[in-house]
Every structure is written in C-alpha cells, then in structure tokens.
C-alpha cells in the first residue's frame, strides 16, 4: 500500500460520509460535505500525479481509483434525488436551481452510463482489450464534479437562506449567478454523459458486434 493507493482508499471511505452529510441537510452538514467533496476531488488529481511521478502505478490503483470516482458519484447524485423528492416544491428555493428538482431520468442516465461502461470494460478485458478513459469521458467527469460541488454548496446556502430568511440584493444576485452555474454544469454533464457513451460504443463497435453475435 503505497501513498497514492492509501489516498484512494481514504477517498473510498469518505463516500458514505458525504452521502450521510448531504442527506442530513442543515448548513453545517452540507458545508462539511462540500469541503470533503472538494478534498476528495483534489486527492484524485494528487494520487494520480504521485503514482505517475514516483512510478507507483499498481493494479490495485488502476482498479480502486475508478471505483472511488463512481462511488462518489453515487454518494452525491442519489442524495440529490432523495432531497428532490423530499423537498421539491415545498420551499420557495429550488433544490436544483432552474431544474427545480433532479429529474429521475437524469439520475438514470448518469448512473446507468457508469454501470454500462463498467460492464463493457469488464467484457472487453475478457477479450484482451483495455478500454482507457477518452477525452469525452474526462470532460464528462470534470463537468459532473463542477455540478456536484456547486450543488452541494447551493444546498448549504439554500438551507441557511431558508433558516435566516435572506432577502438582500446580494443574495438575489448570488442566486442567479450560482443557479446558472448549477444549471449549466448539469446540462453539459448530461450531454457529455450520453456523448461519451456513444463515443465508446462507436470506437469499440467491432467488439460490440462480436459480443452480440
């Protein structure tokens, strides 16, 4: 267990904490979830850098790192959807700005894509083909992270605004600014999620064809 792998394991262990903090609601819990999520995102970049520069790339790291990323995705999108069911339309502030709530179809597209790619990678590996992350997949992951971070912070500020009855001009301006960030990053993430899946299928279409025949 070298340092990059230890960082990856810590990131895996952080996912249930983020999950529970988001579901718990409240400004303090949500702010803590935001800080942990940002730290997890930074650690993802850091452990990859350390593994490459120190020559510590291992089979465990190759397996655990994408698992950690997918677990963090589950640990955030599912609570967002649960909060949408619990509070959607019940307060004057949207759970997801401009989207009002997190639609079920978005949850299915995002998590379904990850499941499909995971299964497909396993299928390809059995046939001696290693499917590496492409540019579309990396951009998809980036915009998903930008949305998740923005949404957690939005939920934290939303909680405090509802609690304190914020109505200042600055808060009104911030709602628009922050809301646009969340709305656009989610929209782009969803488009890239579908596009990146299509790219993988097209790129490895011969492999798909052999699997169907």
Phi and psi restraints in degrees (value plus and minus 20) as a CYANA .aco file:
   2 UNK   PHI    -101.1   -61.1
   2 UNK   PSI     156.5   196.5
   3 UNK   PHI     -80.2   -40.2
   3 UNK   PSI     -66.5   -26.5
   4 UNK   PHI     -77.7   -37.7
   4 UNK   PSI     -58.8   -18.8
   5 UNK   PHI     -90.4   -50.4
   5 UNK   PSI     -55.4   -15.4
   6 UNK   PHI     -83.5   -43.5
   6 UNK   PSI     -61.7   -21.7
   7 UNK   PHI     -81.5   -41.5
   7 UNK   PSI     -61.5   -21.5
   8 UNK   PHI     -83.1   -43.1
   8 UNK   PSI     -62.3   -22.3
   9 UNK   PHI     -83.3   -43.3
   9 UNK   PSI     -61.7   -21.7
  10 UNK   PHI     -81.7   -41.7
  10 UNK   PSI     -58.6   -18.6
  11 UNK   PHI     -84.4   -44.4
  11 UNK   PSI     -58.8   -18.8
  12 UNK   PHI     -82.8   -42.8
  12 UNK   PSI     -64.2   -24.2
  13 UNK   PHI     -87.0   -47.0
  13 UNK   PSI     -43.3    -3.3
  14 UNK   PHI     -97.2   -57.2
  14 UNK   PSI     -39.5     0.5
  15 UNK   PHI     -82.9   -42.9
  15 UNK   PSI     -64.8   -24.8
  16 UNK   PHI     -85.8   -45.8
  16 UNK   PSI     -47.8    -7.8
  17 UNK   PHI     -86.1   -46.1
  17 UNK   PSI     -66.0   -26.0
  18 UNK   PHI     -81.1   -41.1
  18 UNK   PSI     -64.2   -24.2
  19 UNK   PHI     -75.0   -35.0
  19 UNK   PSI     -70.8   -30.8
  20 UNK   PHI     -89.9   -49.9
  20 UNK   PSI     -57.0   -17.0
  21 UNK   PHI     -85.7   -45.7
  21 UNK   PSI     -60.3   -20.3
  22 UNK   PHI     -87.1   -47.1
  22 UNK   PSI     -65.1   -25.1
  23 UNK   PHI     -84.1   -44.1
  23 UNK   PSI     -52.6   -12.6
  24 UNK   PHI     -84.8   -44.8
  24 UNK   PSI     -49.5    -9.5
  25 UNK   PHI      48.9    88.9
  25 UNK   PSI    -194.1  -154.1
  26 UNK   PHI      66.9   106.9
  26 UNK   PSI     124.0   164.0
  27 UNK   PHI     -78.1   -38.1
  27 UNK   PSI     -67.3   -27.3
  28 UNK   PHI     -83.2   -43.2
  28 UNK   PSI     -65.7   -25.7
  29 UNK   PHI     -84.5   -44.5
  29 UNK   PSI     -62.9   -22.9
  30 UNK   PHI     -89.4   -49.4
  30 UNK   PSI     -56.9   -16.9
  31 UNK   PHI     -85.2   -45.2
  31 UNK   PSI     -59.6   -19.6
  32 UNK   PHI     -83.5   -43.5
  32 UNK   PSI     -60.4   -20.4
  33 UNK   PHI     -82.0   -42.0
  33 UNK   PSI     -60.0   -20.0
  34 UNK   PHI     -83.2   -43.2
  34 UNK   PSI     -64.9   -24.9
  35 UNK   PHI     -83.5   -43.5
  35 UNK   PSI     -63.9   -23.9
  36 UNK   PHI     -84.8   -44.8
  36 UNK   PSI     -59.9   -19.9
  37 UNK   PHI     -84.2   -44.2
  37 UNK   PSI     -64.2   -24.2
  38 UNK   PHI     -82.2   -42.2
  38 UNK   PSI     -61.5   -21.5
  39 UNK   PHI     -84.2   -44.2
  39 UNK   PSI     -59.1   -19.1
  40 UNK   PHI     -84.8   -44.8
  40 UNK   PSI     -61.0   -21.0
  41 UNK   PHI     -84.1   -44.1
  41 UNK   PSI     -61.4   -21.4
  42 UNK   PHI     -86.2   -46.2
  42 UNK   PSI     -58.1   -18.1
  43 UNK   PHI     -87.6   -47.6
  43 UNK   PSI     -49.0    -9.0
  44 UNK   PHI     -83.8   -43.8
  44 UNK   PSI     -61.8   -21.8
  45 UNK   PHI     -89.8   -49.8
  45 UNK   PSI     -61.7   -21.7
  46 UNK   PHI     -85.6   -45.6
  46 UNK   PSI     -66.9   -26.9
  47 UNK   PHI     -87.1   -47.1
  47 UNK   PSI     -52.9   -12.9
  48 UNK   PHI     -85.6   -45.6
  48 UNK   PSI     -61.5   -21.5
  49 UNK   PHI     -83.4   -43.4
  49 UNK   PSI     -65.2   -25.2
  50 UNK   PHI     -83.2   -43.2
  50 UNK   PSI     -62.2   -22.2
  51 UNK   PHI     -82.6   -42.6
  51 UNK   PSI     -59.9   -19.9
  52 UNK   PHI     -92.9   -52.9
  52 UNK   PSI     -66.5   -26.5
  53 UNK   PHI     -93.5   -53.5
  53 UNK   PSI     -48.0    -8.0
  54 UNK   PHI    -115.8   -75.8
  54 UNK   PSI     -21.9    18.1
  55 UNK   PHI      45.5    85.5
  55 UNK   PSI      16.8    56.8
  56 UNK   PHI    -132.4   -92.4
  56 UNK   PSI      11.1    51.1
  57 UNK   PHI     -93.8   -53.8
  57 UNK   PSI     103.8   143.8
  58 UNK   PHI    -146.4  -106.4
  58 UNK   PSI     144.1   184.1
  59 UNK   PHI     -83.4   -43.4
  59 UNK   PSI     -56.6   -16.6
  60 UNK   PHI     -82.3   -42.3
  60 UNK   PSI     -64.0   -24.0
  61 UNK   PHI     -83.4   -43.4
  61 UNK   PSI     -61.0   -21.0
  62 UNK   PHI     -81.8   -41.8
  62 UNK   PSI     -53.2   -13.2
  63 UNK   PHI    -102.4   -62.4
  63 UNK   PSI     -65.9   -25.9
  64 UNK   PHI     -94.9   -54.9
  64 UNK   PSI     -53.5   -13.5
  65 UNK   PHI     -82.7   -42.7
  65 UNK   PSI     -70.0   -30.0
  66 UNK   PHI     -86.7   -46.7
  66 UNK   PSI     -50.6   -10.6
  67 UNK   PHI     -83.7   -43.7
  67 UNK   PSI     -62.2   -22.2
  68 UNK   PHI     -80.8   -40.8
  68 UNK   PSI     -62.2   -22.2
  69 UNK   PHI     -82.3   -42.3
  69 UNK   PSI     -63.4   -23.4
  70 UNK   PHI     -89.7   -49.7
  70 UNK   PSI     -57.9   -17.9
  71 UNK   PHI     -83.7   -43.7
  71 UNK   PSI     -58.7   -18.7
  72 UNK   PHI     -86.7   -46.7
  72 UNK   PSI     -53.9   -13.9
  73 UNK   PHI     -84.5   -44.5
  73 UNK   PSI     -66.2   -26.2
  74 UNK   PHI     -83.7   -43.7
  74 UNK   PSI     -60.4   -20.4
  75 UNK   PHI     -90.4   -50.4
  75 UNK   PSI     -28.2    11.8
  76 UNK   PHI    -134.5   -94.5
  76 UNK   PSI     -65.8   -25.8
  77 UNK   PHI     -87.3   -47.3
  77 UNK   PSI     -58.3   -18.3
  78 UNK   PHI     -85.6   -45.6
  78 UNK   PSI     -66.6   -26.6
  79 UNK   PHI     -80.4   -40.4
  79 UNK   PSI     -56.8   -16.8
  80 UNK   PHI     -78.8   -38.8
  80 UNK   PSI     -63.2   -23.2
  81 UNK   PHI     -88.5   -48.5
  81 UNK   PSI     -61.0   -21.0
  82 UNK   PHI     -82.3   -42.3
  82 UNK   PSI     -62.8   -22.8
  83 UNK   PHI     -84.2   -44.2
  83 UNK   PSI     -54.7   -14.7
  84 UNK   PHI     -83.1   -43.1
  84 UNK   PSI     -61.6   -21.6
  85 UNK   PHI     -87.8   -47.8
  85 UNK   PSI     -57.9   -17.9
  86 UNK   PHI     -95.2   -55.2
  86 UNK   PSI     -59.6   -19.6
  87 UNK   PHI    -141.9  -101.9
  87 UNK   PSI     -24.4    15.6
  88 UNK   PHI     -78.2   -38.2
  88 UNK   PSI     102.8   142.8
  89 UNK   PHI      60.6   100.6
  89 UNK   PSI     -25.6    14.4
  90 UNK   PHI    -109.4   -69.4
  90 UNK   PSI     -30.7     9.3
  91 UNK   PHI    -152.6  -112.6
  91 UNK   PSI     142.2   182.2
  92 UNK   PHI     -92.4   -52.4
  92 UNK   PSI     -32.6     7.4
  93 UNK   PHI    -127.8   -87.8
  93 UNK   PSI     110.1   150.1
  94 UNK   PHI     -83.7   -43.7
  94 UNK   PSI     127.1   167.1
  95 UNK   PHI     -86.1   -46.1
  95 UNK   PSI     -63.4   -23.4
  96 UNK   PHI    -140.3  -100.3
  96 UNK   PSI      91.8   131.8
  97 UNK   PHI     -70.5   -30.5
  97 UNK   PSI     112.5   152.5
  98 UNK   PHI      50.3    90.3
  98 UNK   PSI     -46.2    -6.2
  99 UNK   PHI    -106.9   -66.9
  99 UNK   PSI     -36.2     3.8
 100 UNK   PHI      53.1    93.1
 100 UNK   PSI     -78.2   -38.2
 101 UNK   PHI    -156.9  -116.9
 101 UNK   PSI     152.0   192.0
 102 UNK   PHI    -107.9   -67.9
 102 UNK   PSI      92.3   132.3
 103 UNK   PHI     -83.7   -43.7
 103 UNK   PSI     127.5   167.5
 104 UNK   PHI     -81.0   -41.0
 104 UNK   PSI     -56.5   -16.5
 105 UNK   PHI     -85.0   -45.0
 105 UNK   PSI     -51.3   -11.3
 106 UNK   PHI     -86.7   -46.7
 106 UNK   PSI     -64.6   -24.6
 107 UNK   PHI     -78.2   -38.2
 107 UNK   PSI     -64.8   -24.8
 108 UNK   PHI     -87.1   -47.1
 108 UNK   PSI     -59.2   -19.2
 109 UNK   PHI     -85.1   -45.1
 109 UNK   PSI     -68.0   -28.0
 110 UNK   PHI     -86.2   -46.2
 110 UNK   PSI     -71.8   -31.8
 111 UNK   PHI     -95.3   -55.3
 111 UNK   PSI     -54.3   -14.3
 112 UNK   PHI     -84.0   -44.0
 112 UNK   PSI     -58.1   -18.1
 113 UNK   PHI     -82.3   -42.3
 113 UNK   PSI     -63.8   -23.8
 114 UNK   PHI     -84.1   -44.1
 114 UNK   PSI     -59.9   -19.9
 115 UNK   PHI     -85.0   -45.0
 115 UNK   PSI     -64.1   -24.1
 116 UNK   PHI     -82.2   -42.2
 116 UNK   PSI     -64.1   -24.1
 117 UNK   PHI     -87.7   -47.7
 117 UNK   PSI     -58.2   -18.2
 118 UNK   PHI     -82.3   -42.3
 118 UNK   PSI     -65.6   -25.6
 119 UNK   PHI     -84.4   -44.4
 119 UNK   PSI     -62.4   -22.4
 120 UNK   PHI     -85.3   -45.3
 120 UNK   PSI     -59.2   -19.2
 121 UNK   PHI     -83.3   -43.3
 121 UNK   PSI     -61.2   -21.2
 122 UNK   PHI     -84.0   -44.0
 122 UNK   PSI     -61.0   -21.0
 123 UNK   PHI     -81.9   -41.9
 123 UNK   PSI     -64.0   -24.0
 124 UNK   PHI     -86.8   -46.8
 124 UNK   PSI     -60.1   -20.1
 125 UNK   PHI     -82.7   -42.7
 125 UNK   PSI     -56.0   -16.0
 126 UNK   PHI     -83.3   -43.3
 126 UNK   PSI     -41.7    -1.7
 127 UNK   PHI    -124.5   -84.5
 127 UNK   PSI      -4.6    35.4
 128 UNK   PHI      59.1    99.1
 128 UNK   PSI      -2.4    37.6
 129 UNK   PHI    -133.6   -93.6
 129 UNK   PSI     105.0   145.0
 130 UNK   PHI    -119.1   -79.1
 130 UNK   PSI     101.0   141.0
 131 UNK   PHI    -117.5   -77.5
 131 UNK   PSI      88.8   128.8
 132 UNK   PHI    -106.9   -66.9
 132 UNK   PSI     139.2   179.2
 133 UNK   PHI     -87.5   -47.5
 133 UNK   PSI     110.6   150.6
 134 UNK   PHI    -114.4   -74.4
 134 UNK   PSI     157.0   197.0
 135 UNK   PHI     -81.4   -41.4
 135 UNK   PSI     -61.9   -21.9
 136 UNK   PHI     -81.5   -41.5
 136 UNK   PSI     -61.1   -21.1
 137 UNK   PHI     -85.2   -45.2
 137 UNK   PSI     -57.1   -17.1
 138 UNK   PHI     -89.3   -49.3
 138 UNK   PSI     -60.2   -20.2
 139 UNK   PHI     -86.2   -46.2
 139 UNK   PSI     -58.1   -18.1
 140 UNK   PHI     -78.6   -38.6
 140 UNK   PSI     -66.8   -26.8
 141 UNK   PHI     -83.4   -43.4
 141 UNK   PSI     -58.1   -18.1
 142 UNK   PHI     -82.3   -42.3
 142 UNK   PSI     -69.5   -29.5
 143 UNK   PHI     -91.8   -51.8
 143 UNK   PSI     -48.9    -8.9
 144 UNK   PHI     -83.0   -43.0
 144 UNK   PSI     -63.5   -23.5
 145 UNK   PHI     -85.8   -45.8
 145 UNK   PSI     -60.5   -20.5
 146 UNK   PHI     -83.1   -43.1
 146 UNK   PSI     -59.3   -19.3
 147 UNK   PHI     -86.0   -46.0
 147 UNK   PSI     -68.6   -28.6
 148 UNK   PHI     -79.9   -39.9
 148 UNK   PSI     -67.5   -27.5
 149 UNK   PHI     -80.5   -40.5
 149 UNK   PSI     -65.5   -25.5
 150 UNK   PHI     -84.1   -44.1
 150 UNK   PSI     -58.0   -18.0
 151 UNK   PHI     -89.7   -49.7
 151 UNK   PSI     -61.9   -21.9
 152 UNK   PHI     -82.0   -42.0
 152 UNK   PSI     -65.2   -25.2
 153 UNK   PHI     -83.7   -43.7
 153 UNK   PSI     -59.0   -19.0
 154 UNK   PHI     -80.6   -40.6
 154 UNK   PSI     -64.3   -24.3
 155 UNK   PHI     -82.8   -42.8
 155 UNK   PSI     -57.8   -17.8
 156 UNK   PHI     -84.6   -44.6
 156 UNK   PSI     -68.5   -28.5
 157 UNK   PHI     -87.3   -47.3
 157 UNK   PSI     -56.8   -16.8
 158 UNK   PHI     -80.5   -40.5
 158 UNK   PSI     -63.1   -23.1
 159 UNK   PHI     -81.1   -41.1
 159 UNK   PSI     -64.5   -24.5
 160 UNK   PHI     -89.6   -49.6
 160 UNK   PSI     -57.5   -17.5
 161 UNK   PHI     -83.7   -43.7
 161 UNK   PSI     -62.2   -22.2
 162 UNK   PHI     -88.0   -48.0
 162 UNK   PSI     -55.3   -15.3
 163 UNK   PHI     -91.2   -51.2
 163 UNK   PSI     -61.3   -21.3
 164 UNK   PHI    -117.9   -77.9
 164 UNK   PSI     -28.3    11.7
 165 UNK   PHI      47.4    87.4
 165 UNK   PSI      23.4    63.4
 166 UNK   PHI     -81.0   -41.0
 166 UNK   PSI     113.9   153.9
 167 UNK   PHI    -168.5  -128.5
 167 UNK   PSI       3.6    43.6
 168 UNK   PHI     -95.1   -55.1
 168 UNK   PSI     138.7   178.7
 169 UNK   PHI     -78.5   -38.5
 169 UNK   PSI     -56.7   -16.7
 170 UNK   PHI     -84.2   -44.2
 170 UNK   PSI     -61.1   -21.1
 171 UNK   PHI     -85.3   -45.3
 171 UNK   PSI     -58.6   -18.6
 172 UNK   PHI     -82.3   -42.3
 172 UNK   PSI     -62.1   -22.1
 173 UNK   PHI     -85.7   -45.7
 173 UNK   PSI     -62.4   -22.4
 174 UNK   PHI     -85.2   -45.2
 174 UNK   PSI     -56.5   -16.5
 175 UNK   PHI     -77.9   -37.9
 175 UNK   PSI     -64.1   -24.1
 176 UNK   PHI     -86.0   -46.0
 176 UNK   PSI     -68.0   -28.0
 177 UNK   PHI     -83.2   -43.2
 177 UNK   PSI     -71.3   -31.3
 178 UNK   PHI     -87.7   -47.7
 178 UNK   PSI     -59.6   -19.6
 179 UNK   PHI     -81.9   -41.9
 179 UNK   PSI     -60.8   -20.8
 180 UNK   PHI     -83.6   -43.6
 180 UNK   PSI     -60.0   -20.0
 181 UNK   PHI     -79.0   -39.0
 181 UNK   PSI     -70.5   -30.5
 182 UNK   PHI     -84.4   -44.4
 182 UNK   PSI     -65.6   -25.6
 183 UNK   PHI     -80.4   -40.4
 183 UNK   PSI     -68.5   -28.5
 184 UNK   PHI     -91.1   -51.1
 184 UNK   PSI     -62.1   -22.1
 185 UNK   PHI     -85.4   -45.4
 185 UNK   PSI     -56.3   -16.3
 186 UNK   PHI     -87.8   -47.8
 186 UNK   PSI     -64.1   -24.1
 187 UNK   PHI     -80.5   -40.5
 187 UNK   PSI     -66.3   -26.3
 188 UNK   PHI     -85.4   -45.4
 188 UNK   PSI     -59.9   -19.9
 189 UNK   PHI     -81.9   -41.9
 189 UNK   PSI     -61.2   -21.2
 190 UNK   PHI     -85.7   -45.7
 190 UNK   PSI     -64.7   -24.7
 191 UNK   PHI     -81.0   -41.0
 191 UNK   PSI     -65.4   -25.4
 192 UNK   PHI     -88.6   -48.6
 192 UNK   PSI     -49.0    -9.0
 193 UNK   PHI     -82.6   -42.6
 193 UNK   PSI     -67.9   -27.9
 194 UNK   PHI     -88.4   -48.4
 194 UNK   PSI     -64.5   -24.5
 195 UNK   PHI     -82.5   -42.5
 195 UNK   PSI     -64.4   -24.4
 196 UNK   PHI     -85.0   -45.0
 196 UNK   PSI     -55.9   -15.9
 197 UNK   PHI     -84.3   -44.3
 197 UNK   PSI     -62.7   -22.7
 198 UNK   PHI     -82.9   -42.9
 198 UNK   PSI     -58.6   -18.6
 199 UNK   PHI     -82.7   -42.7
 199 UNK   PSI     -64.6   -24.6
 200 UNK   PHI     -81.6   -41.6
 200 UNK   PSI     -65.8   -25.8
 201 UNK   PHI     -82.9   -42.9
 201 UNK   PSI     -62.2   -22.2
 202 UNK   PHI     -87.9   -47.9
 202 UNK   PSI     -62.5   -22.5
 203 UNK   PHI     -84.3   -44.3
 203 UNK   PSI     -56.6   -16.6
 204 UNK   PHI    -131.7   -91.7
 204 UNK   PSI      15.6    55.6
 205 UNK   PHI     -83.7   -43.7
 205 UNK   PSI     -52.2   -12.2
 206 UNK   PHI     -85.4   -45.4
 206 UNK   PSI     -57.9   -17.9
 207 UNK   PHI     -86.3   -46.3
 207 UNK   PSI     -60.9   -20.9
 208 UNK   PHI     -82.8   -42.8
 208 UNK   PSI     -63.6   -23.6
 209 UNK   PHI     -81.6   -41.6
 209 UNK   PSI     -62.9   -22.9
 210 UNK   PHI     -85.2   -45.2
 210 UNK   PSI     -52.7   -12.7
 211 UNK   PHI     -93.3   -53.3
 211 UNK   PSI     -45.2    -5.2
 212 UNK   PHI    -109.0   -69.0
 212 UNK   PSI     -32.6     7.4
